[in-house]
Amino acid sequence: MQRQKMIQAAIELGRRTGFVTFEQLNQLLPAATVEPEDIEAIMSALSNERINLIDDDQV
C-alpha cells in the first residue's frame, strides 16, 4: 500500500471518532511493507488533522 493511501485511510478512520487506536492502526497497515518513515508520516498527518492516537484500553 502506498504511503499516501495509508495516510488517507488512517485519517478517514480517525475523522469518525476523533481518534485512532494502536490496534486499528495495526490492522490498517500491512506490517510487512511499512517502513519507519511511513509510521512517522501517518502520525504527523493524524496530528495535523487533530486526530489522536490512543491506547486500546483508553476507548
PDBQT receptor file of N, H, CA, C and O in Angstrom, charges set to zero:
ATOM      1  N   MET A   1       0.856  -1.175   0.000  1.00  0.00    +0.000 N 
ATOM      2  CA  MET A   1       0.000   0.000   0.000  1.00  0.00    +0.000 C 
ATOM      3  C   MET A   1       0.899   1.234   0.000  1.00  0.00    +0.000 C 
ATOM      4  O   MET A   1       1.876   1.295   0.747  1.00  0.00    +0.000 OA
ATOM      5  N   GLN A   2       0.575   2.201  -0.824  1.00  0.00    +0.000 N 
ATOM      6  H   GLN A   2      -0.218   2.152  -1.431  1.00  0.00    +0.000 HD
ATOM      7  CA  GLN A   2       1.362   3.413  -0.894  1.00  0.00    +0.000 C 
ATOM      8  C   GLN A   2       1.153   4.253   0.367  1.00  0.00    +0.000 C 
ATOM      9  O   GLN A   2       0.108   4.201   1.016  1.00  0.00    +0.000 OA
ATOM     10  N   ARG A   3       2.185   5.026   0.683  1.00  0.00    +0.000 N 
ATOM     11  H   ARG A   3       3.034   5.069   0.156  1.00  0.00    +0.000 HD
ATOM     12  CA  ARG A   3       2.126   5.854   1.893  1.00  0.00    +0.000 C 
ATOM     13  C   ARG A   3       0.901   6.765   1.890  1.00  0.00    +0.000 C 
ATOM     14  O   ARG A   3       0.206   6.858   2.902  1.00  0.00    +0.000 OA
ATOM     15  N   GLN A   4       0.628   7.432   0.786  1.00  0.00    +0.000 N 
ATOM     16  H   GLN A   4       1.192   7.357  -0.035  1.00  0.00    +0.000 HD
ATOM     17  CA  GLN A   4      -0.496   8.364   0.740  1.00  0.00    +0.000 C 
ATOM     18  C   GLN A   4      -1.823   7.655   0.978  1.00  0.00    +0.000 C 
ATOM     19  O   GLN A   4      -2.706   8.202   1.638  1.00  0.00    +0.000 OA
ATOM     20  N   LYS A   5      -1.971   6.456   0.452  1.00  0.00    +0.000 N 
ATOM     21  H   LYS A   5      -1.253   6.012  -0.085  1.00  0.00    +0.000 HD
ATOM     22  CA  LYS A   5      -3.199   5.690   0.681  1.00  0.00    +0.000 C 
ATOM     23  C   LYS A   5      -3.328   5.286   2.144  1.00  0.00    +0.000 C 
ATOM     24  O   LYS A   5      -4.427   5.298   2.698  1.00  0.00    +0.000 OA
ATOM     25  N   MET A   6      -2.204   4.927   2.774  1.00  0.00    +0.000 N 
ATOM     26  H   MET A   6      -1.311   4.917   2.324  1.00  0.00    +0.000 HD
ATOM     27  CA  MET A   6      -2.229   4.576   4.197  1.00  0.00    +0.000 C 
ATOM     28  C   MET A   6      -2.629   5.780   5.034  1.00  0.00    +0.000 C 
ATOM     29  O   MET A   6      -3.427   5.666   5.964  1.00  0.00    +0.000 OA
ATOM     30  N   ILE A   7      -2.070   6.928   4.695  1.00  0.00    +0.000 N 
ATOM     31  H   ILE A   7      -1.422   7.020   3.939  1.00  0.00    +0.000 HD
ATOM     32  CA  ILE A   7      -2.386   8.157   5.427  1.00  0.00    +0.000 C 
ATOM     33  C   ILE A   7      -3.867   8.485   5.283  1.00  0.00    +0.000 C 
ATOM     34  O   ILE A   7      -4.540   8.779   6.271  1.00  0.00    +0.000 OA
ATOM     35  N   GLN A   8      -4.370   8.436   4.062  1.00  0.00    +0.000 N 
ATOM     36  H   GLN A   8      -3.824   8.197   3.260  1.00  0.00    +0.000 HD
ATOM     37  CA  GLN A   8      -5.776   8.764   3.827  1.00  0.00    +0.000 C 
ATOM     38  C   GLN A   8      -6.705   7.806   4.569  1.00  0.00    +0.000 C 
ATOM     39  O   GLN A   8      -7.709   8.230   5.140  1.00  0.00    +0.000 OA
ATOM     40  N   ALA A   9      -6.375   6.531   4.561  1.00  0.00    +0.000 N 
ATOM     41  H   ALA A   9      -5.559   6.186   4.097  1.00  0.00    +0.000 HD
ATOM     42  CA  ALA A   9      -7.205   5.546   5.263  1.00  0.00    +0.000 C 
ATOM     43  C   ALA A   9      -7.208   5.814   6.765  1.00  0.00    +0.000 C 
ATOM     44  O   ALA A   9      -8.255   5.713   7.404  1.00  0.00    +0.000 OA
ATOM     45  N   ALA A  10      -6.066   6.151   7.335  1.00  0.00    +0.000 N 
ATOM     46  H   ALA A  10      -5.215   6.234   6.816  1.00  0.00    +0.000 HD
ATOM     47  CA  ALA A  10      -5.981   6.444   8.770  1.00  0.00    +0.000 C 
ATOM     48  C   ALA A  10      -6.773   7.701   9.113  1.00  0.00    +0.000 C 
ATOM     49  O   ALA A  10      -7.456   7.745  10.137  1.00  0.00    +0.000 OA
ATOM     50  N   ILE A  11      -6.686   8.717   8.268  1.00  0.00    +0.000 N 
ATOM     51  H   ILE A  11      -6.131   8.681   7.436  1.00  0.00    +0.000 HD
ATOM     52  CA  ILE A  11      -7.430   9.956   8.506  1.00  0.00    +0.000 C 
ATOM     53  C   ILE A  11      -8.926   9.704   8.422  1.00  0.00    +0.000 C 
ATOM     54  O   ILE A  11      -9.683  10.185   9.265  1.00  0.00    +0.000 OA
ATOM     55  N   GLU A  12      -9.358   8.960   7.420  1.00  0.00    +0.000 N 
ATOM     56  H   GLU A  12      -8.743   8.569   6.736  1.00  0.00    +0.000 HD
ATOM     57  CA  GLU A  12     -10.787   8.656   7.296  1.00  0.00    +0.000 C 
ATOM     58  C   GLU A  12     -11.298   7.897   8.512  1.00  0.00    +0.000 C 
ATOM     59  O   GLU A  12     -12.397   8.164   8.998  1.00  0.00    +0.000 OA
ATOM     60  N   LEU A  13     -10.515   6.963   8.997  1.00  0.00    +0.000 N 
ATOM     61  H   LEU A  13      -9.622   6.746   8.602  1.00  0.00    +0.000 HD
ATOM     62  CA  LEU A  13     -10.887   6.209  10.185  1.00  0.00    +0.000 C 
ATOM     63  C   LEU A  13     -10.980   7.133  11.396  1.00  0.00    +0.000 C 
ATOM     64  O   LEU A  13     -11.933   7.045  12.171  1.00  0.00    +0.000 OA
ATOM     65  N   GLY A  14     -10.013   8.002  11.561  1.00  0.00    +0.000 N 
ATOM     66  H   GLY A  14      -9.239   8.074  10.932  1.00  0.00    +0.000 HD
ATOM     67  CA  GLY A  14      -9.979   8.893  12.714  1.00  0.00    +0.000 C 
ATOM     68  C   GLY A  14     -11.012   9.997  12.699  1.00  0.00    +0.000 C 
ATOM     69  O   GLY A  14     -11.429  10.458  13.761  1.00  0.00    +0.000 OA
ATOM     70  N   ARG A  15     -11.432  10.429  11.542  1.00  0.00    +0.000 N 
ATOM     71  H   ARG A  15     -11.093  10.054  10.679  1.00  0.00    +0.000 HD
ATOM     72  CA  ARG A  15     -12.437  11.504  11.458  1.00  0.00    +0.000 C 
ATOM     73  C   ARG A  15     -13.772  11.087  12.056  1.00  0.00    +0.000 C 
ATOM     74  O   ARG A  15     -14.535  11.932  12.524  1.00  0.00    +0.000 OA
ATOM     75  N   ARG A  16     -14.050   9.821  12.042  1.00  0.00    +0.000 N 
ATOM     76  H   ARG A  16     -13.430   9.134  11.662  1.00  0.00    +0.000 HD
ATOM     77  CA  ARG A  16     -15.337   9.335  12.583  1.00  0.00    +0.000 C 
ATOM     78  C   ARG A  16     -15.432   9.543  14.091  1.00  0.00    +0.000 C 
ATOM     79  O   ARG A  16     -16.493   9.889  14.611  1.00  0.00    +0.000 OA
ATOM     80  N   THR A  17     -14.321   9.332  14.787  1.00  0.00    +0.000 N 
ATOM     81  H   THR A  17     -13.459   9.051  14.365  1.00  0.00    +0.000 HD
ATOM     82  CA  THR A  17     -14.340   9.360  16.251  1.00  0.00    +0.000 C 
ATOM     83  C   THR A  17     -13.415  10.413  16.862  1.00  0.00    +0.000 C 
ATOM     84  O   THR A  17     -13.539  10.732  18.044  1.00  0.00    +0.000 OA
ATOM     85  N   GLY A  18     -12.492  10.951  16.070  1.00  0.00    +0.000 N 
ATOM     86  H   GLY A  18     -12.391  10.692  15.109  1.00  0.00    +0.000 HD
ATOM     87  CA  GLY A  18     -11.529  11.909  16.599  1.00  0.00    +0.000 C 
ATOM     88  C   GLY A  18     -10.264  11.238  17.111  1.00  0.00    +0.000 C 
ATOM     89  O   GLY A  18      -9.351  11.900  17.605  1.00  0.00    +0.000 OA
ATOM     90  N   PHE A  19     -10.222   9.912  16.986  1.00  0.00    +0.000 N 
ATOM     91  H   PHE A  19     -10.963   9.374  16.585  1.00  0.00    +0.000 HD
ATOM     92  CA  PHE A  19      -9.030   9.189  17.422  1.00  0.00    +0.000 C 
ATOM     93  C   PHE A  19      -8.880   7.909  16.612  1.00  0.00    +0.000 C 
ATOM     94  O   PHE A  19      -9.818   7.444  15.964  1.00  0.00    +0.000 OA
ATOM     95  N   VAL A  20      -7.682   7.358  16.666  1.00  0.00    +0.000 N 
ATOM     96  H   VAL A  20      -6.920   7.736  17.192  1.00  0.00    +0.000 HD
ATOM     97  CA  VAL A  20      -7.359   6.054  16.100  1.00  0.00    +0.000 C 
ATOM     98  C   VAL A  20      -6.608   5.301  17.187  1.00  0.00    +0.000 C 
ATOM     99  O   VAL A  20      -5.706   5.852  17.818  1.00  0.00    +0.000 OA
ATOM    100  N   THR A  21      -6.974   4.049  17.408  1.00  0.00    +0.000 N 
ATOM    101  H   THR A  21      -7.707   3.601  16.895  1.00  0.00    +0.000 HD
ATOM    102  CA  THR A  21      -6.251   3.249  18.396  1.00  0.00    +0.000 C 
ATOM    103  C   THR A  21      -5.055   2.577  17.725  1.00  0.00    +0.000 C 
ATOM    104  O   THR A  21      -5.005   2.447  16.502  1.00  0.00    +0.000 OA
ATOM    105  N   PHE A  22      -4.108   2.160  18.533  1.00  0.00    +0.000 N 
ATOM    106  H   PHE A  22      -4.148   2.265  19.527  1.00  0.00    +0.000 HD
ATOM    107  CA  PHE A  22      -2.951   1.445  18.008  1.00  0.00    +0.000 C 
ATOM    108  C   PHE A  22      -3.389   0.159  17.308  1.00  0.00    +0.000 C 
ATOM    109  O   PHE A  22      -2.820  -0.214  16.282  1.00  0.00    +0.000 OA
ATOM    110  N   GLU A  23      -4.390  -0.516  17.856  1.00  0.00    +0.000 N 
ATOM    111  H   GLU A  23      -4.852  -0.213  18.690  1.00  0.00    +0.000 HD
ATOM    112  CA  GLU A  23      -4.895  -1.744  17.252  1.00  0.00    +0.000 C 
ATOM    113  C   GLU A  23      -5.495  -1.463  15.870  1.00  0.00    +0.000 C 
ATOM    114  O   GLU A  23      -5.245  -2.201  14.918  1.00  0.00    +0.000 OA
ATOM    115  N   GLN A  24      -6.283  -0.398  15.768  1.00  0.00    +0.000 N 
ATOM    116  H   GLN A  24      -6.487   0.202  16.542  1.00  0.00    +0.000 HD
ATOM    117  CA  GLN A  24      -6.853  -0.047  14.474  1.00  0.00    +0.000 C 
ATOM    118  C   GLN A  24      -5.755   0.262  13.462  1.00  0.00    +0.000 C 
ATOM    119  O   GLN A  24      -5.838  -0.144  12.303  1.00  0.00    +0.000 OA
ATOM    120  N   LEU A  25      -4.739   0.974  13.900  1.00  0.00    +0.000 N 
ATOM    121  H   LEU A  25      -4.672   1.305  14.841  1.00  0.00    +0.000 HD
ATOM    122  CA  LEU A  25      -3.629   1.313  13.013  1.00  0.00    +0.000 C 
ATOM    123  C   LEU A  25      -2.886   0.053  12.587  1.00  0.00    +0.000 C 
ATOM    124  O   LEU A  25      -2.503  -0.078  11.425  1.00  0.00    +0.000 OA
ATOM    125  N   ASN A  26      -2.680  -0.868  13.512  1.00  0.00    +0.000 N 
ATOM    126  H   ASN A  26      -2.991  -0.762  14.457  1.00  0.00    +0.000 HD
ATOM    127  CA  ASN A  26      -2.016  -2.135  13.177  1.00  0.00    +0.000 C 
ATOM    128  C   ASN A  26      -2.824  -2.931  12.161  1.00  0.00    +0.000 C 
ATOM    129  O   ASN A  26      -2.250  -3.548  11.264  1.00  0.00    +0.000 OA
ATOM    130  N   GLN A  27      -4.131  -2.926  12.288  1.00  0.00    +0.000 N 
ATOM    131  H   GLN A  27      -4.597  -2.425  13.017  1.00  0.00    +0.000 HD
ATOM    132  CA  GLN A  27      -4.984  -3.645  11.350  1.00  0.00    +0.000 C 
ATOM    133  C   GLN A  27      -4.991  -2.980   9.979  1.00  0.00    +0.000 C 
ATOM    134  O   GLN A  27      -5.107  -3.651   8.953  1.00  0.00    +0.000 OA
ATOM    135  N   LEU A  28      -4.870  -1.682   9.970  1.00  0.00    +0.000 N 
ATOM    136  H   LEU A  28      -4.776  -1.136  10.804  1.00  0.00    +0.000 HD
ATOM    137  CA  LEU A  28      -4.916  -0.912   8.732  1.00  0.00    +0.000 C 
ATOM    138  C   LEU A  28      -3.647  -1.056   7.899  1.00  0.00    +0.000 C 
ATOM    139  O   LEU A  28      -3.699  -1.063   6.669  1.00  0.00    +0.000 OA
ATOM    140  N   LEU A  29      -2.516  -1.171   8.576  1.00  0.00    +0.000 N 
ATOM    141  H   LEU A  29      -2.474  -1.165   9.576  1.00  0.00    +0.000 HD
ATOM    142  CA  LEU A  29      -1.233  -1.152   7.878  1.00  0.00    +0.000 C 
ATOM    143  C   LEU A  29      -0.681  -2.557   7.674  1.00  0.00    +0.000 C 
ATOM    144  O   LEU A  29      -0.665  -3.362   8.604  1.00  0.00    +0.000 OA
ATOM    145  N   PRO A  30      -0.233  -2.848   6.471  1.00  0.00    +0.000 N 
ATOM    146  CA  PRO A  30       0.405  -4.145   6.220  1.00  0.00    +0.000 C 
ATOM    147  C   PRO A  30       1.806  -4.147   6.817  1.00  0.00    +0.000 C 
ATOM    148  O   PRO A  30       2.700  -3.469   6.311  1.00  0.00    +0.000 OA
ATOM    149  N   ALA A  31       1.996  -4.899   7.876  1.00  0.00    +0.000 N 
ATOM    150  H   ALA A  31       1.270  -5.450   8.286  1.00  0.00    +0.000 HD
ATOM    151  CA  ALA A  31       3.251  -4.873   8.633  1.00  0.00    +0.000 C 
ATOM    152  C   ALA A  31       4.474  -5.197   7.781  1.00  0.00    +0.000 C 
ATOM    153  O   ALA A  31       5.552  -4.655   8.023  1.00  0.00    +0.000 OA
ATOM    154  N   ALA A  32       4.328  -6.056   6.805  1.00  0.00    +0.000 N 
ATOM    155  H   ALA A  32       3.453  -6.496   6.608  1.00  0.00    +0.000 HD
ATOM    156  CA  ALA A  32       5.473  -6.484   6.002  1.00  0.00    +0.000 C 
ATOM    157  C   ALA A  32       6.020  -5.368   5.120  1.00  0.00    +0.000 C 
ATOM    158  O   ALA A  32       7.188  -5.411   4.732  1.00  0.00    +0.000 OA
ATOM    159  N   THR A  33       5.204  -4.371   4.795  1.00  0.00    +0.000 N 
ATOM    160  H   THR A  33       4.255  -4.335   5.110  1.00  0.00    +0.000 HD
ATOM    161  CA  THR A  33       5.647  -3.347   3.857  1.00  0.00    +0.000 C 
ATOM    162  C   THR A  33       5.752  -1.952   4.447  1.00  0.00    +0.000 C 
ATOM    163  O   THR A  33       6.050  -1.001   3.724  1.00  0.00    +0.000 OA
ATOM    164  N   VAL A  34       5.517  -1.809   5.726  1.00  0.00    +0.000 N 
ATOM    165  H   VAL A  34       5.275  -2.581   6.314  1.00  0.00    +0.000 HD
ATOM    166  CA  VAL A  34       5.547  -0.492   6.355  1.00  0.00    +0.000 C 
ATOM    167  C   VAL A  34       6.949  -0.186   6.869  1.00  0.00    +0.000 C 
ATOM    168  O   VAL A  34       7.553  -0.972   7.600  1.00  0.00    +0.000 OA
ATOM    169  N   GLU A  35       7.442   0.966   6.469  1.00  0.00    +0.000 N 
ATOM    170  H   GLU A  35       6.951   1.604   5.876  1.00  0.00    +0.000 HD
ATOM    171  CA  GLU A  35       8.751   1.441   6.901  1.00  0.00    +0.000 C 
ATOM    172  C   GLU A  35       8.572   2.439   8.049  1.00  0.00    +0.000 C 
ATOM    173  O   GLU A  35       7.495   3.015   8.202  1.00  0.00    +0.000 OA
ATOM    174  N   PRO A  36       9.611   2.645   8.852  1.00  0.00    +0.000 N 
ATOM    175  CA  PRO A  36       9.511   3.629   9.940  1.00  0.00    +0.000 C 
ATOM    176  C   PRO A  36       9.098   5.019   9.442  1.00  0.00    +0.000 C 
ATOM    177  O   PRO A  36       8.379   5.738  10.134  1.00  0.00    +0.000 OA
ATOM    178  N   GLU A  37       9.546   5.387   8.261  1.00  0.00    +0.000 N 
ATOM    179  H   GLU A  37      10.131   4.803   7.699  1.00  0.00    +0.000 HD
ATOM    180  CA  GLU A  37       9.185   6.694   7.697  1.00  0.00    +0.000 C 
ATOM    181  C   GLU A  37       7.681   6.773   7.419  1.00  0.00    +0.000 C 
ATOM    182  O   GLU A  37       7.075   7.839   7.530  1.00  0.00    +0.000 OA
ATOM    183  N   ASP A  38       7.090   5.629   7.057  1.00  0.00    +0.000 N 
ATOM    184  H   ASP A  38       7.583   4.764   6.967  1.00  0.00    +0.000 HD
ATOM    185  CA  ASP A  38       5.643   5.591   6.824  1.00  0.00    +0.000 C 
ATOM    186  C   ASP A  38       4.891   5.871   8.120  1.00  0.00    +0.000 C 
ATOM    187  O   ASP A  38       3.932   6.643   8.136  1.00  0.00    +0.000 OA
ATOM    188  N   ILE A  39       5.328   5.245   9.192  1.00  0.00    +0.000 N 
ATOM    189  H   ILE A  39       6.107   4.618   9.178  1.00  0.00    +0.000 HD
ATOM    190  CA  ILE A  39       4.690   5.443  10.501  1.00  0.00    +0.000 C 
ATOM    191  C   ILE A  39       4.805   6.910  10.923  1.00  0.00    +0.000 C 
ATOM    192  O   ILE A  39       3.832   7.501  11.392  1.00  0.00    +0.000 OA
ATOM    193  N   GLU A  40       5.973   7.484  10.758  1.00  0.00    +0.000 N 
ATOM    194  H   GLU A  40       6.764   7.003  10.377  1.00  0.00    +0.000 HD
ATOM    195  CA  GLU A  40       6.168   8.893  11.110  1.00  0.00    +0.000 C 
ATOM    196  C   GLU A  40       5.255   9.791  10.294  1.00  0.00    +0.000 C 
ATOM    197  O   GLU A  40       4.672  10.733  10.831  1.00  0.00    +0.000 OA
ATOM    198  N   ALA A  41       5.123   9.511   9.006  1.00  0.00    +0.000 N 
ATOM    199  H   ALA A  41       5.596   8.746   8.570  1.00  0.00    +0.000 HD
ATOM    200  CA  ALA A  41       4.268  10.321   8.137  1.00  0.00    +0.000 C 
ATOM    201  C   ALA A  41       2.806  10.196   8.548  1.00  0.00    +0.000 C 
ATOM    202  O   ALA A  41       2.078  11.189   8.553  1.00  0.00    +0.000 OA
ATOM    203  N   ILE A  42       2.374   8.996   8.889  1.00  0.00    +0.000 N 
ATOM    204  H   ILE A  42       2.966   8.190   8.884  1.00  0.00    +0.000 HD
ATOM    205  CA  ILE A  42       0.989   8.785   9.313  1.00  0.00    +0.000 C 
ATOM    206  C   ILE A  42       0.723   9.507  10.627  1.00  0.00    +0.000 C 
ATOM    207  O   ILE A  42      -0.304  10.169  10.774  1.00  0.00    +0.000 OA
ATOM    208  N   MET A  43       1.634   9.386  11.575  1.00  0.00    +0.000 N 
ATOM    209  H   MET A  43       2.468   8.849  11.455  1.00  0.00    +0.000 HD
ATOM    210  CA  MET A  43       1.451  10.055  12.868  1.00  0.00    +0.000 C 
ATOM    211  C   MET A  43       1.412  11.569  12.696  1.00  0.00    +0.000 C 
ATOM    212  O   MET A  43       0.622  12.252  13.348  1.00  0.00    +0.000 OA
ATOM    213  N   SER A  44       2.252  12.086  11.830  1.00  0.00    +0.000 N 
ATOM    214  H   SER A  44       2.894  11.532  11.300  1.00  0.00    +0.000 HD
ATOM    215  CA  SER A  44       2.267  13.523  11.561  1.00  0.00    +0.000 C 
ATOM    216  C   SER A  44       0.951  13.967  10.917  1.00  0.00    +0.000 C 
ATOM    217  O   SER A  44       0.386  14.994  11.293  1.00  0.00    +0.000 OA
ATOM    218  N   ALA A  45       0.472  13.195   9.952  1.00  0.00    +0.000 N 
ATOM    219  H   ALA A  45       0.931  12.361   9.646  1.00  0.00    +0.000 HD
ATOM    220  CA  ALA A  45      -0.782  13.538   9.284  1.00  0.00    +0.000 C 
ATOM    221  C   ALA A  45      -1.952  13.504  10.256  1.00  0.00    +0.000 C 
ATOM    222  O   ALA A  45      -2.815  14.381  10.221  1.00  0.00    +0.000 OA
ATOM    223  N   LEU A  46      -1.987  12.499  11.123  1.00  0.00    +0.000 N 
ATOM    224  H   LEU A  46      -1.286  11.787  11.152  1.00  0.00    +0.000 HD
ATOM    225  CA  LEU A  46      -3.050  12.426  12.128  1.00  0.00    +0.000 C 
ATOM    226  C   LEU A  46      -2.990  13.633  13.055  1.00  0.00    +0.000 C 
ATOM    227  O   LEU A  46      -4.022  14.215  13.387  1.00  0.00    +0.000 OA
ATOM    228  N   SER A  47      -1.805  14.003  13.467  1.00  0.00    +0.000 N 
ATOM    229  H   SER A  47      -0.966  13.530  13.198  1.00  0.00    +0.000 HD
ATOM    230  CA  SER A  47      -1.631  15.162  14.335  1.00  0.00    +0.000 C 
ATOM    231  C   SER A  47      -2.105  16.441  13.638  1.00  0.00    +0.000 C 
ATOM    232  O   SER A  47      -2.780  17.271  14.246  1.00  0.00    +0.000 OA
ATOM    233  N   ASN A  48      -1.753  16.591  12.378  1.00  0.00    +0.000 N 
ATOM    234  H   ASN A  48      -1.205  15.916  11.884  1.00  0.00    +0.000 HD
ATOM    235  CA  ASN A  48      -2.173  17.770  11.619  1.00  0.00    +0.000 C 
ATOM    236  C   ASN A  48      -3.686  17.859  11.504  1.00  0.00    +0.000 C 
ATOM    237  O   ASN A  48      -4.242  18.954  11.433  1.00  0.00    +0.000 OA
ATOM    238  N   GLU A  49      -4.348  16.721  11.486  1.00  0.00    +0.000 N 
ATOM    239  H   GLU A  49      -3.896  15.831  11.544  1.00  0.00    +0.000 HD
ATOM    240  CA  GLU A  49      -5.809  16.672  11.410  1.00  0.00    +0.000 C 
ATOM    241  C   GLU A  49      -6.454  16.698  12.795  1.00  0.00    +0.000 C 
ATOM    242  O   GLU A  49      -7.675  16.618  12.922  1.00  0.00    +0.000 OA
ATOM    243  N   ARG A  50      -5.627  16.809  13.819  1.00  0.00    +0.000 N 
ATOM    244  H   ARG A  50      -4.635  16.873  13.715  1.00  0.00    +0.000 HD
ATOM    245  CA  ARG A  50      -6.086  16.818  15.214  1.00  0.00    +0.000 C 
ATOM    246  C   ARG A  50      -6.800  15.524  15.585  1.00  0.00    +0.000 C 
ATOM    247  O   ARG A  50      -7.795  15.520  16.310  1.00  0.00    +0.000 OA
ATOM    248  N   ILE A  51      -6.255  14.422  15.061  1.00  0.00    +0.000 N 
ATOM    249  H   ILE A  51      -5.447  14.426  14.472  1.00  0.00    +0.000 HD
ATOM    250  CA  ILE A  51      -6.762  13.087  15.373  1.00  0.00    +0.000 C 
ATOM    251  C   ILE A  51      -5.761  12.435  16.314  1.00  0.00    +0.000 C 
ATOM    252  O   ILE A  51      -4.581  12.316  15.983  1.00  0.00    +0.000 OA
ATOM    253  N   ASN A  52      -6.218  12.020  17.467  1.00  0.00    +0.000 N 
ATOM    254  H   ASN A  52      -7.176  12.117  17.736  1.00  0.00    +0.000 HD
ATOM    255  CA  ASN A  52      -5.348  11.427  18.476  1.00  0.00    +0.000 C 
ATOM    256  C   ASN A  52      -5.086   9.959  18.192  1.00  0.00    +0.000 C 
ATOM    257  O   ASN A  52      -5.947   9.250  17.671  1.00  0.00    +0.000 OA
ATOM    258  N   LEU A  53      -3.907   9.519  18.537  1.00  0.00    +0.000 N 
ATOM    259  H   LEU A  53      -3.207  10.095  18.960  1.00  0.00    +0.000 HD
ATOM    260  CA  LEU A  53      -3.541   8.104  18.505  1.00  0.00    +0.000 C 
ATOM    261  C   LEU A  53      -3.521   7.653  19.954  1.00  0.00    +0.000 C 
ATOM    262  O   LEU A  53      -2.729   8.156  20.751  1.00  0.00    +0.000 OA
ATOM    263  N   ILE A  54      -4.394   6.701  20.304  1.00  0.00    +0.000 N 
ATOM    264  H   ILE A  54      -5.037   6.293  19.656  1.00  0.00    +0.000 HD
ATOM    265  CA  ILE A  54      -4.544   6.324  21.716  1.00  0.00    +0.000 C 
ATOM    266  C   ILE A  54      -4.349   4.830  21.911  1.00  0.00    +0.000 C 
ATOM    267  O   ILE A  54      -4.430   4.038  20.972  1.00  0.00    +0.000 OA
ATOM    268  N   ASP A  55      -4.085   4.465  23.186  1.00  0.00    +0.000 N 
ATOM    269  H   ASP A  55      -4.019   5.108  23.949  1.00  0.00    +0.000 HD
ATOM    270  CA  ASP A  55      -4.006   3.058  23.559  1.00  0.00    +0.000 C 
ATOM    271  C   ASP A  55      -5.396   2.449  23.493  1.00  0.00    +0.000 C 
ATOM    272  O   ASP A  55      -6.395   3.141  23.694  1.00  0.00    +0.000 OA
ATOM    273  N   ASP A  56      -5.457   1.179  23.218  1.00  0.00    +0.000 N 
ATOM    274  H   ASP A  56      -4.646   0.617  23.055  1.00  0.00    +0.000 HD
ATOM    275  CA  ASP A  56      -6.738   0.485  23.090  1.00  0.00    +0.000 C 
ATOM    276  C   ASP A  56      -7.538   0.485  24.388  1.00  0.00    +0.000 C 
ATOM    277  O   ASP A  56      -8.769   0.464  24.356  1.00  0.00    +0.000 OA
ATOM    278  N   ASP A  57      -6.860   0.508  25.518  1.00  0.00    +0.000 N 
ATOM    279  H   ASP A  57      -5.861   0.525  25.544  1.00  0.00    +0.000 HD
ATOM    280  CA  ASP A  57      -7.577   0.476  26.794  1.00  0.00    +0.000 C 
ATOM    281  C   ASP A  57      -8.150   1.842  27.185  1.00  0.00    +0.000 C 
ATOM    282  O   ASP A  57      -8.799   1.962  28.224  1.00  0.00    +0.000 OA
ATOM    283  N   GLN A  58      -7.919   2.860  26.371  1.00  0.00    +0.000 N 
ATOM    284  H   GLN A  58      -7.392   2.762  25.526  1.00  0.00    +0.000 HD
ATOM    285  CA  GLN A  58      -8.477   4.188  26.636  1.00  0.00    +0.000 C 
ATOM    286  C   GLN A  58      -9.822   4.392  25.945  1.00  0.00    +0.000 C 
ATOM    287  O   GLN A  58     -10.449   5.439  26.102  1.00  0.00    +0.000 OA
ATOM    288  N   VAL A  59     -10.257   3.410  25.195  1.00  0.00    +0.000 N 
ATOM    289  H   VAL A  59      -9.747   2.559  25.067  1.00  0.00    +0.000 HD
ATOM    290  CA  VAL A  59     -11.517   3.541  24.445  1.00  0.00    +0.000 C 
ATOM    291  C   VAL A  59     -12.675   3.282  25.365  1.00  0.00    +0.000 C 
ATOM    292  O   VAL A  59     -13.828   3.341  24.937  1.00  0.00    +0.000 OA
TER     293      VAL A  59
